[in-house]
Amino acid sequence: MTADLVRATSLHWAPELITELGGNPHTLLGRCGIAPETVNRESRFIPFSLLCRVVGECAAELDTPDFGLRLAAKQGTDVLGPLAVAIRHSATVGEALRNNIDFVHHYSPALGTALQDHGDGRTAYVFRTLVPGLPHRAQIAELGLRIILSKFRMIAGRGFRPLEVTFSHAHRLPAAQYSAAFDCPVGLDCAEDSLVFPTQLLERRLHSADRSAAGLAIEYMRMSTLTGSYAAVVSTQISRLLPQGSPTLARVAQSLGLHPRALQRRLAESHTTFAALVDAVRKDAALQLLRSPELPIGVIAQQLGYAEQSVLTRSCRRWFSLTPLAVRRRLREDPEAAALLG
């Protein structure tokens, strides 16, 4: 199961763009249950499918079929938070792109990216959405690839021009409009959504490289610390596996290259158990997700690996002596309540 989540900053600059186009951001975003001030909060999540709906409805309501492209041009890499730091301060273009591939899930687990060597001196950076049945996917593909172009220009220089950009959807805009947006030839009805560039670019060293800054951003995204215990490493793996269902000891052990019994022994040496870590990770994740009023309780239950919403309700009563909705109200009324609830 893929997590249908994206950071609320994915809609950064949307209120301003809506206003420029003659719309009312409170009305358009409010119709989808989003307060305009939410879009600047990096700690908030919204469903990725809701992002698709917002962009699509804004395009239709404002008669602006290139809304996704316009929004991406305003956003640039600002929406990426620590991911942008890791990319900017990588040693080479190739390392920057691999860091983006490895940690794009920090921005949205609903996205996947990959490098594909065409074998002719060209390499494609592929953009994929992992949630099936998304509405207005073409708008999101255009938004996503335009932000990817901004990433390339951040690391390879403002003068960077792709060899080609390809989309899997058919023409929605005039060909000249696509070419102007990406400053290169654009193919439609292709196998992948991708940005194609010279393979030799991967070796280019970055003047902005800063190992310390990149390392700190990466460690932050891993939700661990440089001095973290072995239990912290296991907790990180549990956190990554939760949206796919209940993480098992065997699966986490495999991801760490250990036999399940060896993992149990190491955790015992840290005075904890696998079950205790799963519960602690779920509790922390529940507090984080319940801060976002746009996320339905059922979606939160799924991201915590629960098959039923009722299981989340029972867990919240055990952790906090409150229902999920009551926890959400408490966090809304007193943002500092998380320390007490935790």
GUROKE-280587 format. One record per residue: x, y, z of N, C-alpha, C, O in turn. Coordinates in pm, whole numbers, padded with zeros to 5 digits, always signed. Example, Ala and Ser with C-alpha at 12.3 -4.5 7.8 and 13.67 -1.06 7.14 Angstrom:
GUROKE-280587
+01319-00569+00780+01230-00450+00780+01320-00330+00780+01424-00332+00846+01285-00225+00708+01367-00106+00714+01290+00003+00787+01341+00114+00804
This chain:
GUROKE-280587
+00084-00119+00000+00000+00000+00000+00088+00124+00000+00172+00139+00088+00071+00213-00096+00148+00337-00105+00080+00445-00023-00042+00460-00026+00161+00521+00051+00106+00628+00134+00057+00742+00047+00134+00801-00029-00070+00773+00057-00132+00882-00018-00112+01012+00059-00207+01070+00110+00014+01056+00067+00048+01174+00146+00147+01262+00071+00226+01214-00011+00142+01391+00099+00241+01485+00050+00244+01602+00149+00143+01633+00213+00359+01664+00163+00368+01777+00255+00284+01893+00202+00274+01915+00082+00223+01965+00296+00133+02073+00258+00203+02182+00179+00137+02259+00109+00336+02191+00189+00410+02290+00110+00399+02263-00040+00440+02347-00120+00345+02148-00079+00322+02120-00221+00229+02224-00283+00226+02240-00405+00152+02296-00198+00062+02401-00247+00115+02540-00215+00041+02638-00224+00244+02548-00178+00305+02677-00153+00293+02765-00278+00317+02717-00389+00255+02889-00262+00232+02987-00368+00099+02968-00440+00064+03049-00526+00023+02862-00407-00107+02844-00473-00203+02959-00442-00268+03009-00534-00215+03004-00315-00306+03117-00290-00270+03241-00371-00359+03309-00423-00140+03271-00383-00099+03389-00459-00132+03373-00608-00178+03468-00672-00109+03253-00662-00138+03230-00804-00287+03239-00830-00330+03297-00929-00366+03181-00741-00512+03187-00757-00559+03332-00759-00643+03370-00840-00504+03413-00668-00540+03555-00663-00501+03627-00792-00579+03705-00845-00380+03601-00842-00333+03663-00966-00426+03631-01082-00446+03713-01172-00483+03511-01080-00569+03466-01190-00714+03508-01170-00802+03467-01246-00740+03589-01067-00875+03642-01045-00964+03557-00958-01085+03582-00950-00907+03455-00893-00987+03368-00807-00976+03404-00662-00899+03492-00623-01053+03334-00580-01051+03354-00436-00989+03230-00371-01052+03124-00370-00867+03240-00317-00802+03121-00261-00877+03061-00143-00876+02939-00126-00942+03144-00062-01018+03090+00051-01133+03004+00002-01165+02901+00061-01196+03047-00108-01308+02969-00163-01259+02841-00230-01310+02732-00202-01159+02855-00319-01113+02739-00396-01045+02635-00306-01072+02515-00318-00957+02679-00217-00889+02583-00130-00985+02534-00021-00981+02417+00017-01070+02623+00027-01165+02585+00132-01263+02479+00086-01308+02397+00165-01295+02481-00043-01385+02380-00099-01326+02240-00082-01399+02141-00074-01194+02234-00078-01125+02105-00060-01083+02082+00085-01014+01985+00115-01125+02172+00173-01094+02155+00315-00956+02201+00355-00902+02155+00456-00895+02292+00277-00761+02340+00306-00765+02489+00337-00817+02568+00258-00710+02528+00452-00696+02669+00486-00572+02723+00416-00467+02658+00420-00579+02842+00352-00462+02894+00277-00335+02901+00360-00226+02882+00306-00347+02928+00491-00225+02939+00573-00157+02804+00594-00040+02800+00632-00228+02695+00570-00171+02561+00589-00058+02532+00491+00033+02455+00521-00064+02594+00372+00028+02556+00265+00173+02596+00293+00262+02553+00221+00197+02674+00396+00334+02714+00428+00392+02635+00545+00500+02668+00594+00323+02532+00590+00367+02457+00708+00429+02324+00665+00359+02231+00625+00561+02317+00675+00634+02199+00629+00598+02075+00711+00613+01963+00662+00550+02094+00835+00520+01980+00921+00382+01920+00892+00349+01814+00944+00301+01988+00810+00167+01940+00780+00166+01849+00658+00246+01867+00566+00076+01751+00657+00056+01663+00542-00087+01678+00491-00178+01709+00568-00106+01657+00362-00238+01644+00302-00235+01519+00215-00127+01475+00176-00350+01460+00182-00349+01348+00088-00296+01392-00048-00332+01500-00096-00211+01312-00110-00158+01344-00242-00272+01355-00343-00270+01440-00432-00373+01269-00328-00488+01275-00418-00562+01407-00404-00623+01455-00501-00557+01468-00284-00620+01599-00265-00541+01707-00337-00600+01799-00394-00408+01698-00336-00326+01791-00413-00367+01785-00561-00382+01889-00626-00384+01664-00612-00425+01648-00753-00559+01715-00778-00579+01783-00879-00651+01695-00686-00785+01753-00702-00778+01905-00700-00842+01971-00783-00701+01962-00607-00691+02108-00596-00636+02167-00725-00692+02263-00779-00525+02111-00774-00463+02164-00896-00558+02152-01014-00570+02244-01095-00625+02038-01026-00718+02018-01137-00837+02111-01130-00878+02167-01232-00894+02130-01012-01011+02217-00998-00974+02363-01020-01052+02440-01077-00856+02402-00975-00812+02540-00998-00794+02564-01149-00831+02670-01199-00737+02466-01219-00719+02480-01364-00853+02499-01434-00866+02583-01524-00952+02421-01393-01083+02429-01457-01157+02557-01418-01211+02628-01503-01159+02587-01288-01233+02702-01237-01177+02834-01290-01252+02928-01319-01046+02841-01303-00980+02965-01344-00950+02968-01493-00885+03060-01543-00998+02865-01564-00976+02855-01709-00828+02872-01742-00790+02948-01831-00745+02798-01668-00600+02806-01683-00546+02664-01697-00503+02606-01598-00549+02608-01818-00509+02468-01835-00363+02440-01799-00326+02324-01777-00279+02545-01792-00139+02524-01753-00116+02561-01607-00006+02604-01570-00219+02546-01523-00208+02585-01382-00092+02512-01313-00016+02574-01238-00078+02381-01339+00031+02305-01276+00167+02360-01313+00255+02372-01226+00187+02394-01440+00314+02450-01484+00339+02586-01419+00451+02615-01376+00236+02668-01412+00252+02801-01353+00285+02790-01203+00370+02864-01153+00218+02700-01134+00244+02684-00992+00387+02636-00968+00455+02687-00879+00433+02541-01048+00568+02488-01032+00673+02596-01058+00776+02600-00991+00647+02682-01157+00743+02788-01188+00756+02885-01072+00865+02939-01048+00648+02908-00999+00654+02995-00881+00725+02926-00765+00801+02989-00691+00699+02797-00750+00751+02724-00634+00900+02698-00643+00972+02715-00545+00948+02656-00758+01086+02613-00767+01112+02500-00670+01031+02409-00655+01227+02507-00601+01262+02402-00505+01225+02440-00362+01258+02368-00268+01156+02554-00345+01122+02600-00211+01037+02500-00135+01042+02494-00012+00959+02420-00207+00864+02330-00142+00931+02208-00080+00868+02135-00003+01059+02184-00111+01123+02057-00077+01186+02052+00062+01219+01944+00110+01204+02166+00126+01260+02167+00262+01399+02105+00268+01484+02138+00185+01425+02015+00365+01558+01956+00380+01604+01875+00260+01724+01855+00241+01511+01827+00178+01550+01755+00057+01628+01847-00036+01726+01805-00098+01586+01973-00046+01658+02069-00129+01799+02093-00076+01893+02110-00154+01815+02094+00056+01947+02114+00116+02039+01998+00079+02154+02019+00041+01989+01875+00091+02069+01757+00057+02109+01758-00091+02221+01720-00125+02019+01801-00178+02048+01806-00321+02152+01913-00351+02251+01888-00419+02128+02033-00299+02215+02148-00330+02359+02125-00285+02452+02170-00352+02377+02057-00172+02510+02044-00114+02575+01908-00141+02673+01872-00075+02522+01832-00238+02586+01707-00278+02716+01736-00352+02739+01848-00397+02802+01635-00363+02933+01655-00425+02924+01668-00577+02997+01747-00637+02836+01589-00639+02822+01590-00785+02674+01592-00822+02586+01570-00738+02649+01620-00950+02510+01616-00998+02452+01476-00978+02337+01462-00937+02532+01374-01008+02483+01237-00991+02446+01207-00848+02342+01145-00822+02530+01249-00753+02499+01226-00612+02374+01302-00571+02293+01251-00493+02357+01423-00622+02238+01502-00590+02112+01432-00638+02013+01426-00565+02116+01378-00759+01999+01309-00813+01971+01180-00737+01855+01145-00715+02077+01110-00697+02056+00987-00619+02001+01019-00481+01919+00943-00429+02044+01130-00421+01986+01170-00293+01838+01201-00308+01758+01170-00220+01803+01263-00421+01661+01292-00443+01581+01162-00458+01471+01150-00405+01638+01066-00530+01570+00937-00548+01552+00867-00413+01446+00811-00386+01657+00870-00329+01653+00799-00202+01560+00864-00100+01504+00795-00015+01542+00996-00109+01470+01066-00002+01348+01145-00048+01293+01224+00029+01305+01125-00173+01185+01195-00218+01065+01155-00134+00968+01230-00124+01071+01034-00072+00960+00990+00013+00943+01082+00135+00835+01086+00194+01049+01156+00174+01037+01249+00287+00939+01361+00251+00865+01409+00337+00941+01402+00124+00847+01504+00076+00711+01442+00047+00608+01496+00087+00713+01329-00023+00588+01257-00051+00617+01111-00081+00686+01081-00179+00566+01019+00001+00582+00876-00029+00498+00831-00148+00506+00716-00190+00417+00923-00203+00336+00890-00320+00413+00911-00450+00360+00887-00559+00539+00956-00439+00621+00982-00557+00737+00884-00566+00790+00839-00465+00776+00852-00689+00894+00771-00712+00974+00832-00827+00915+00880-00924+01105+00831-00816+01190+00883-00923+01300+00782-00950+01334+00701-00863+01357+00787-01070+01461+00691-01107+01545+00748-01220+01501+00836-01294+01667+00695-01233+01754+00728-01345+01753+00612-01444+01766+00497-01404+01738+00642-01572+01740+00540-01677+01845+00579-01782+01832+00682-01848+01949+00497-01796+02053+00520-01895+02004+00474-02032+01975+00356-02051+01994+00566-02125+01947+00530-02260+02055+00461-02342+02026+00403-02447+02180+00465-02294+02288+00397-02363+02344+00469-02484+02427+00414-02555+02299+00593-02508+02346+00670-02624+02402+00805-02581+02398+00902-02656+02455+00807-02458+02505+00934-02404+02397+01018-02342+02421+01132-02302+02276+00962-02332+02164+01034-02271+02110+00952-02155+02108+00829-02159+02068+01023-02051+02007+00960-01934+01875+01031-01904+01865+01153-01918+01775+00953-01863+01644+01010-01829+01623+01008-01679+01649+00908-01612+01576+01120-01628+01532+01125-01488+01381+01109-01490+01309+01197-01537+01334+00996-01439+01193+00957-01454+01113+00996-01330+01157+00978-01217+00994+01051-01355+00902+01093-01250+00780+01003-01253+00717+00985-01358+00746+00944-01137+00630+00854-01131+00543+00886-01010+00594+00922-00904+00413+00873-01027+00320+00879-00914+00282+00735-00881+00253+00656-00972+00281+00701-00752+00265+00562-00710+00124+00528-00661+00094+00411-00637+00039+00629-00646-00098+00605-00601-00186+00583-00725-00190+00670-00812-00255+00470-00735-00337+00445-00855-00462+00532-00858-00514+00574-00755-00510+00557-00980-00639+00625-00998-00641+00771-00959-00746+00822-00920-00528+00841-00969-00524+00981-00929-00602+01068-01027-00594+01047-01148-00677+01166-00976-00745+01260-01066-00645+01363-01119-00547+01395-01052-00669+01413-01239-00589+01522-01296-00440+01489-01295-00357+01575-01267-00406+01364-01326-00267+01324-01316-00177+01401-01413-00061+01426-01382-00230+01439-01529-00149+01513-01626-00101+01645-01568+00014+01684-01588-00188+01714-01495-00149+01839-01430-00034+01814-01332+00060+01894-01325-00042+01705-01256+00060+01675-01156+00191+01635-01222+00298+01669-01172+00184+01563-01333+00306+01526-01405+00376+01652-01456+00499+01661-01450+00299+01747-01507+00359+01871-01556+00417+01954-01442+00525+02011-01454+00344+01960-01331+00396+02030-01213+00524+01964-01164+00623+02032-01135+00523+01830-01154+00637+01758-01101+00762+01774-01187+00870+01796-01134+00747+01763-01320+00864+01774-01407+00915+01917-01414+01035+01939-01433+00826+02014-01398+00874+02154-01397+00955+02181-01270+01053+02255-01275+00916+02121-01157+00996+02135-01034+01128+02060-01050+01232+02106-01002+01125+01945-01116+01250+01871-01142+01344+01957-01227+01465+01955-01203+01291+02031-01323+01376+02122-01401+01440+02226-01309+01557+02261-01327+01364+02276-01212+01421+02371-01116+01533+02307-01035+01632+02373-01003+01517+02178-01000+01623+02107-00927+01750+02102-01011+01860+02128-00961+01735+02068-01139+01852+02060-01227+01920+02196-01238+02043+02204-01237+01842+02302-01248+01901+02435-01261+01965+02480-01131+02059+02560-01132+01916+02429-01018+01977+02462-00890+02116+02400-00881+02208+02462-00827+02132+02278-00932+02260+02209-00917+02352+02222-01040+02474+02219-01027+02293+02236-01160+02374+02240-01282+02388+02381-01339+02459+02401-01437+02320+02478-01277+02329+02615-01324+02201+02660-01392+02129+02580-01451+02176+02789-01384+02051+02843-01439+02041+02826-01590+01932+02825-01646+02155+02811-01654+02153+02797-01799+02126+02655-01847+02126+02630-01967+02104+02561-01754+02080+02421-01793+01957+02410-01882+01852+02468-01853+01971+02334-01991+01858+02303-02080+01851+02152-02099+01952+02091-02135+01737+02090-02076+01725+01945-02102+01740+01916-02250+01718+02003-02334+01778+01794-02281+01778+01750-02420+01635+01729-02468+01602+01754-02584+01551+01684-02376+01411+01655-02409+01334+01633-02280+01391+01589-02180+01205+01664-02282+01113+01628-02175+01003+01545-02238+00953+01579-02345+00965+01435-02172+00859+01349-02226+00745+01335-02124+00767+01333-02003+00625+01325-02177+00506+01303-02094+00431+01180-02145+00428+01153-02265+00371+01107-02053+00294+00989-02092+00152+01026-02135+00082+00942-02192+00108+01151-02108-00027+01190-02149-00023+01260-02285+00083+01296-02336-00141+01276-02342-00153+01337-02475-00146+01489-02464-00141+01544-02354-00147+01556-02578-00142+01702-02581-00260+01761-02504-00375+01723-02526-00229+01853-02415-00333+01932-02347-00315+02080-02379-00410+02157-02375-00191+02117-02410-00155+02255-02439-00089+02262-02576-00044+02159-02628-00081+02379-02637-00007+02392-02764+00139+02351-02745+00199+02375-02640+00196+02289-02847+00334+02241-02839+00430+02352-02802+00524+02330-02726+00407+02473-02856+00496+02586-02827+00493+02623-02680+00593+02671-02626+00380+02601-02613+00370+02635-02471+00453+02538-02386+00517+02578-02289+00450+02410-02424+00534+02312-02355+00682+02344-02376+00761+02342-02282+00719+02373-02499+00859+02401-02530+00908+02525-02455+01023+02528-02410+00822+02625-02443+00860+02747-02371+00878+02719-02222+00966+02776-02158+00793+02633-02167+00799+02603-02024+00926+02527-01987+00981+02546-01878+00974+02441-02079+01090+02356-02048+01215+02393-02127+01322+02337-02103+01202+02486-02221+01315+02533-02301+01384+02418-02374+01506+02412-02382+01303+02327-02428+01357+02212-02501+01242+02144-02575+01126+02177-02551+01271+02050-02665+01164+01973-02729+01086+01892-02625+01145+01841-02529+00957+01879-02643+00871+01805-02549+00792+01701-02626+00724+01732-02724+00802+01575-02581+00728+01467-02644+00606+01429-02563+00612+01427-02440+00497+01401-02627+00371+01359-02564+00339+01216-02603+00392+01164-02701+00253+01152-02526+00215+01011-02551+00337+00920-02549+00348+00828-02629+00430+00946-02456+00552+00867-02445+00536+00762-02334+00436+00759-02263+00636+00676-02321+00628+00567-02223+00638+00616-02080+00579+00557-01990+00714+00724-02057+00738+00773-01922+00728+00925-01917+00739+00993-02019+00706+00977-01796+00723+01119-01770+00869+01137-01730+00911+01084-01626+00946+01209-01808+01090+01214-01781+01154+01341-01832+01100+01411-01918+01271+01369-01778+01357+01478-01825+01488+01414-01870+01553+01346-01791+01527+01436-01994+01644+01371-02053+01761+01470-02058+01743+01586-02096+01879+01424-02018+01996+01512-02012+02121+01433-02053+02117+01310-02058+02232+01501-02081+02355+01430-02118+02408+01349-02000+02419+01401-01889+02440+01224-02023+02488+01137-01916+02613+01193-01848+02629+01176-01727+02700+01259-01923+02823+01313-01866+02797+01417-01757+02885+01445-01676+02678+01473-01756+02643+01572-01653+02649+01513-01512+02672+01584-01415+02627+01380-01503+02627+01314-01372+02759+01332-01298+02761+01333-01174+02869+01347-01370+03001+01357-01309+03038+01499-01270+03139+01520-01202+02960+01596-01310+02995+01736-01281+02996+01762-01131+02901+01728-01061+03104+01822-01082+03115+01856-00941+03041+01986-00913+03036+02075-00998+02983+01995-00793+02902+02111-00757+02984+02209-00674+03049+02169-00577+02980+02337-00711+03051+02440-00636+02988+02462-00498+03053+02509-00406+02860+02427-00487+02789+02447-00360+02803+02330-00265+02739+02328-00160+02885+02231-00300+02898+02110-00218+02940+02144-00076+03032+02222-00054+02870+02084+00019+02902+02101+00161+02861+01970+00229+02743+01949+00259+02960+01884+00253+02932+01752+00310+02857+01761+00441+02767+01681+00468+02894+01858+00523+02831+01872+00654+02683+01905+00640+02598+01843+00704+02652+02004+00555+02512+02045+00537+02430+01932+00476+02318+01905+00519+02487+01864+00375+02415+01753+00312+02393+01640+00410+02284+01582+00416+02497+01609+00488+02485+01500+00586+02381+01528+00691+02305+01438+00729+02376+01652+00740+02276+01686+00842+02135+01676+00787+02044+01628+00855+02116+01721+00662+01983+01713+00601+01941+01568+00583+01825+01533+00608+02034+01484+00540+02003+01343+00520+01969+01276+00652+01874+01199+00660+02047+01303+00755+02018+01242+00885+01885+01289+00940+01811+01211+01002+01853+01416+00918+01722+01465+00962+01610+01389+00892+01512+01349+00954+01627+01367+00761+01523+01297+00686+01513+01150+00726+01407+01089+00712+01619+01095+00773+01615+00956+00821+01550+00946+00959+01528+00836+01011+01520+01062+01019+01457+01067+01151+01542+00995+01255+01489+00926+01343+01671+01010+01244+01761+00954+01342+01870+01055+01370+01875+01159+01305+01958+01026+01465+02065+01116+01498+02199+01046+01479+02205+00923+01473+02306+01125+01471+02439+01067+01451+02479+00978+01567+02563+00890+01551+02418+01000+01685+02453+00919+01801+02339+00825+01839+02332+00777+01952+02250+00799+01744+02134+00718+01774+02169+00575+01811+02269+00521+01764+02088+00515+01895+02110+00377+01936+02066+00282+01826+02008+00323+01726+02096+00152+01847+02051+00053+01749+01899+00052+01743+01840+00029+01637+01835+00077+01857+01689+00083+01859+01638+00195+01768+01532+00181+01706+01713+00306+01760+01671+00417+01673+01678+00377+01527+01593+00417+01447+01780+00298+01491+01792+00251+01354+01674+00161+01318+01616+00172+01210+01639+00071+01409+01524-00018+01386+01395+00064+01377+01308+00034+01295+01383+00166+01462+01263+00250+01459+01248+00320+01325+01137+00334+01274+01361+00362+01266+01357+00425+01134+01304+00328+01030+01221+00366+00946+01350+00203+01034+01302+00102+00939+01153+00076+00960+01079+00062+00863+01110+00068+01084+00968+00047+01113+00886+00161+01055+00781+00138+00995+00933+00284+01074+00862+00401+01024+00843+00394+00873+00738+00432+00821+00945+00347+00803+00937+00339+00656+00840+00230+00611+00780+00242+00505+00826+00126+00690+00742+00012+00651+00597+00025+00695+00510-00046+00643+00569+00114+00790+00433+00123+00844+00325+00141+00737+00225+00069+00740+00341+00235+00641+00233+00255+00544+00204+00132+00458+00098+00125+00395+00296+00037+00454+00276-00083+00373+00204-00193+00450+00184-00303+00397+00166-00165+00573+00100-00264+00657+00177-00284+00785+00276-00216+00809+00134-00376+00865+00200-00400+00993+00342-00451+00970+00359-00558+00912+00445-00376+01014+00584-00422+00991+00614-00543+01077+00582-00546+01196+00676-00643+01019+00707-00765+01092+00854-00767+01131+00937-00702+01069+00883-00843+01234+01021-00860+01278+01106-00916+01164+01218-00870+01142+01053-01013+01092+01129-01077+00984+01162-00977+00874+01273-00978+00821+01068-00891+00840+01092-00796+00731+01193-00690+00771+01281-00656+00692+01182-00639+00893+01278-00538+00938+01417-00600+00950+01516-00538+00913+01424-00723+01002+01553-00790+01014+01617-00807+00877+01737-00786+00861+01537-00846+00778+01589-00863+00643+01643-00732+00588+01747-00730+00522+01573-00620+00615+01618-00491+00564+01749-00447+00627+01821-00365+00570+01781-00503+00744+01906-00471+00813+02012-00579+00794+02122-00568+00849+01979-00683+00717+02075-00790+00692+02099-00879+00812+02210-00929+00831+01996-00898+00895+02010-00978+01016+01909-01092+01018+01805-01086+00952+01942-01197+01095+01843-01299+01125+01749-01241+01231+01795-01168+01318+01619-01272+01226+01526-01219+01325+01571-01241+01471+01552-01153+01555+01631-01357+01500+01676-01381+01637+01791-01288+01674+01800-01243+01788+01878-01260+01578+01989-01168+01605+01934-01028+01633+01985-00957+01720+01832-00989+01559+01770-00858+01583+01709-00853+01722+01724-00753+01794+01640-00958+01761+01581-00963+01896+01689-00951+02003+01669-00881+02103+01801-01018+01983+01909-01011+02083+01964-00869+02094+01989-00820+02205+01983-00803+01981+02038-00667+01984+01941-00571+02052+01984-00482+02126+01812-00589+02028+01714-00503+02093+01710-00530+02243+01693-00437+02322+01725-00655+02281+01728-00688+02424+01847-00620+02492+01837-00576+02607+01959-00611+02420+02076-00542+02475+02049-00393+02493+02113-00328+02576+01954-00340+02415+01914-00199+02428+01795-00183+02522+01737-00075+02533+01760-00294+02592+01651-00293+02692+01516-00257+02631+01439-00181+02690+01489-00311+02512+01358-00290+02452+01322-00413+02369+01399-00508+02361+01204-00411+02308+01158-00521+02223+01106-00463+02092+01079-00344+02081+01092-00551+01992+01042-00507+01863+00899-00454+01877+00866-00350+01819+00816-00523+01952+00676-00480+01970+00670-00342+02034+00587-00260+01997+00758-00316+02131+00759-00186+02199+00798-00075+02103+00743+00035+02108+00893-00103+02014+00936-00002+01917+00826+00027+01816+00803+00143+01782+00758-00077+01768+00647-00056+01675+00542+00034+01739+00491+00126+01675+00510+00007+01863+00408+00085+01932+00453+00230+01949+00374+00323+01930+00580+00250+01983+00632+00386+02003+00635+00464+01872+00601+00582+01870+00674+00398+01765+00677+00465+01635+00536+00503+01593+00514+00614+01543+00442+00413+01613+00303+00444+01577+00250+00562+01660+00181+00649+01607+00283+00564+01786+00236+00673+01873+00290+00807+01825+00215+00904+01814+00420+00813+01797+00480+00938+01749+00422+00980+01614+00393+01097+01592+00406+00880+01523+00351+00911+01391+00206+00958+01401+00164+01047+01327+00130+00900+01493-00009+00941+01511-00017+01088+01554-00100+01163+01502+00069+01129+01646+00070+01269+01689+00104+01362+01573+00045+01469+01559+00201+01321+01491+00240+01405+01378+00127+01417+01277+00096+01527+01231+00066+01306+01242-00038+01307+01139-00167+01373+01188-00237+01437+01110-00198+01358+01316-00320+01419+01369-00311+01572+01375-00412+01639+01394-00191+01626+01359-00176+01771+01353-00236+01827+01224-00272+01945+01219-00248+01745+01122-00297+01791+00992-00447+01767+00982-00490+01654+00962-00529+01873+00996-00675+01854+00996-00729+01806+00862-00842+01758+00856-00649+01820+00754-00697+01778+00622-00697+01626+00604-00762+01574+00514-00623+01554+00692-00613+01409+00676-00729+01338+00745-00746+01352+00866-00809+01262+00671-00915+01184+00735-00856+01082+00833-00745+01033+00813-00930+01052+00938-00882+00957+01039-00855+00821+00976-00762+00751+01016-00938+00782+00879-00916+00653+00812-00784+00648+00738-00717+00545+00737-00745+00759+00676-00617+00765+00605-00502+00752+00705-00403+00683+00678-00515+00819+00819-00411+00811+00922-00397+00667+00971-00285+00618+00990-00509+00600+00991-00504+00459+01034-00426+00375+00933-00346+00290+00971-00451+00398+00804-00380+00323+00700-00230+00351+00704-00150+00258+00690-00192+00478+00723-00049+00511+00724+00022+00456+00847+00144+00444+00848-00054+00422+00950+00005+00361+01069+00005+00208+01058+00047+00139+01151-00041+00156+00944-00038+00012+00923-00155-00062+00983-00149-00183+00999-00262+00010+01018-00380-00053+01076-00480-00089+00967-00505-00010+00876-00537-00206+00975-00636-00248+00875-00771-00182+00899-00849-00165+00805-00800-00144+01023-00929-00085+01058-00909+00044+01137-00817+00055+01218-00995+00141+01112-00990+00268+01186-01015+00246+01335-00964+00320+01419-01093+00145+01366-01126+00118+01507-01002+00080+01587-00997+00104+01708-00902+00021+01521-00779-00016+01591-00703+00110+01631-00645+00116+01739-00703+00212+01543-00641+00339+01578-00712+00402+01697-00648+00458+01786-00844+00394+01698-00920+00451+01810-00881+00385+01941-00860+00453+02042-00870+00252+01941-00831+00181+02063-00689+00219+02105-00661+00235+02224-00599+00233+02007-00461+00269+02039-00454+00409+02100-00382+00431+02197-00529+00503+02043-00528+00640+02097-00583+00643+02239-00533+00718+02322-00684+00564+02266-00736+00559+02404-00630+00504+02499-00617+00549+02612-00553+00406+02450-00448+00348+02535-00332+00446+02553-00278+00458+02663-00292+00515+02445-00179+00608+02454-00212+00736+02528-00137+00782+02614-00328+00795+02492-00358+00930+02536-00484+00942+02621-00517+01051+02670-00556+00830+02637-00687+00833+02705-00785+00925+02633-00873+00984+02695-00768+00935+02500-00854+01020+02417-00879+00950+02283-00801+00863+02243-00987+00987+02216-01011+00937+02080-00922+01015+01983-00870+01120+02019-00903+00965+01860-00823+01041+01763-00875+01183+01740-00796+01277+01733-01008+01198+01730-01064+01332+01708-01038+01423+01827-01014+01543+01811-01044+01366+01948-01018+01446+02067-00871+01489+02073-00840+01601+02114-00782+01399+02032-00639+01434+02025-00619+01548+01926-00546+01643+01954-00683+01539+01810-00672+01644+01708-00721+01778+01762-00657+01880+01740-00834+01777+01831-00886+01902+01889-00788+01959+01990-00764+02079+01994-00731+01871+02073-00636+01916+02175-00513+01980+02111-00465+02083+02158-00463+01920+02005-00346+01974+01936-00378+02106+01867-00293+02195+01861-00500+02118+01816-00540+02243+01750-00553+02356+01851-00513+02469+01824-00610+02324+01967-00630+02427+02070-00501+02465+02140-00483+02579+02181-00410+02368+02153-00284+02394+02223-00172+02320+02152-00149+02201+02178-00099+02390+02059+00009+02324+01984+00116+02263+02073+00187+02172+02030+00129+02311+02197+00230+02256+02287+00182+02127+02356+00257+02063+02430+00057+02090+02331+00002+01971+02399+00072+01843+02358+00068+01744+02431+00139+01844+02242+00206+01723+02195+00308+01675+02296+00326+01554+02314+00376+01769+02364+00477+01729+02463+00413+01655+02579+00470+01561+02634+00293+01700+02616+00224+01634+02727+00165+01500+02684+00171+01401+02757+00108+01499+02562+00049+01374+02511+00155+01270+02486+00131+01151+02507+00273+01314+02441+00381+01219+02412+00436+01155+02536+00527+01073+02529
